Amino acid sequence: MGAVFLDGQSGVGEIMITFRQYIEQLEIELRHHPDRTEIIAEITVHMKEEMSAQNLPEKEAMAIIINKFGSPQELAGSFRQASLPSPQQVKVLFILFNIGVFIVGIAITFGHHLGNLSFFHWAWGALAQNSWWVLMTYTAYWILIGYHLGKEFGSQGKKLLTETVRLTIIPNLFFMMIVLYGIMPIEWFRSFLTAPFFGACLIATILFYPISQAGFYLGKHQGL
C-alpha cells in the first residue's frame, strides 16, 4: 500500500504516520468544526479498539486503520461535508433573509408615514441619513451570497447561485413596481431619491448578479 504522509500526499513505501500523529493531524484539520472535541474523542476510541483487536505492531495496525478510515485529511473532509447544510437549505436561507429585509423595510415605511410610533420615525430617519451605507451593505450581501456558494459547493454552486439570485431579486422588483405604479406614493421616498442615489441604486440592481458571480469565483478559489 502507498505511504501516508502528514501532508496528505501519497508515495511508495511504509506507513509514515503514527497513531498519535494521525490524531494530531485530524485535530488540525477539524480546528474550525463545531463538534471537533466529540469527533476526536470518538475516533480515538474507535481507532484504539481497532488496534487492540488486531494485536499487531503499530505500523501494521495503522496501515489497516488508514485503509479503513482514510487519511486524516480525507476523514476530516467527510466530517466537514456532513456538517454542511444542503444546497437547498442554503438557497432557502438566503431567500428568507432577503424577504425578511423586504418586510422590515415595508414595515418601517408604513410605520413612519401612517403610524405614530416613535421607533418607526427614528428608523426612517436613520435609514435616510445612512442611505449610502445601506446600499453598500446590501451590495456586500450579494457578494456574500456568491462567495458562500462558491466556497461551500464549488462548481456545483453555479446553478444554485443563479436560482438564488433570481428568487431573491423578486421582492426588489415587486417593490419597484408598487412605487412606480403609485400603489405606494413616490413622495414618501423624496428624502432618499436624490439623483445620484437613484442612479447608484439602478446600477447596483443591474450589477447584483455580476457581483454575486465575482463573489462566487472568489469563494470557489478559496475553497480549493
Secondary structure, 3 states (H helix, E strand, C coil): CEEECCCCCEEECCCCCCHHHHHHHHHHHCCCCCCHHHHHHHHHHHHHHHHHHHCCCHHHHHHHHHHHHCCHHHHHHHHHHHHCCCHHHHHHHHHHHHHHHHHHHHHHHHHHHHCCCHHHHHHHHHHHHCHHHHHHHHHHHHHHHHHHHHHHHHHHHHHHHHHHHHHHCHHHHHHHHHHHCCCCCHHHHCCCCCHHHHHHHHHHHHHHHHHHHHHHHHHHHHHC
